[in-house]
Amino acid sequence: MHSVEILPSGSPDIDIFWGEISPCEHLVQIYYDNSVFLDSLEGFVAGGISAGDGVVVIATPAHLLALGDRLMKRGINVRAALQAEQYFALDAEETLSKFMINGWPDPVLFRDLVASILQRAKGGSNRHVRAFGEMVAVLWSQGNNNATVRLEHLWHRLCQEQSFSLFCAYPRSGFTVDAHESIREICATHSRVVS
């Protein structure tokens, strides 16, 4: 049984929550409200950048845009973080296309691609890395549930090998057929569930 954490309300409390995650942590959030999800993502990313971590975000274009706006409003120099290769903002569908073969994630292509991004995010100082991945939610929304679970397992294995914190999120609206069983299956691939 995985622990379920309730994300505290209010930006400072969320920042404290994200500041306390450990390396190799693989968290998931199933969300109803997009703004609540963006609050979580903002706390995860801003906390990492502020702590000097390397941060990798693989998300939909809409979420990347909203996150960039939120980070700038916080006073984070997104452009400088991108140029310093402390922050990577990648399109989820484009990234998926680099390792999916016939609707299935190729483990070697996935590992080679993501490990190279993580290595760049670690920088010369071998800094801690946080990653957010929305590719699983994209696959799930396409009805490719088996590939989603497989990709979660590939992420989890890489998370353990490379010692980075990993955050995933799914909109609750994507769980329509046998929702409780599907949510349980997704949550089982993570070390912690945040709500």
Secondary structure, DSSP 8 states (H G I E B T S, - for coil): --EEE---SSHHHHHHHHHT--TT-EEEEEES-HHHHHHHHHHHHHHHHHHT-EEEEEE-HHHHHHHHHHHHHTT--HHHHHHTTSEEEEEHHHHHTTTEETTEE-HHHHHHHHHHHHHHHHTTTT--EEEEE-HHHHHHHTT-HHHHHHHHHHHHHHHHHHT-EEEEEEEGGG--SSHHHHHHHHHTTSSEEE-
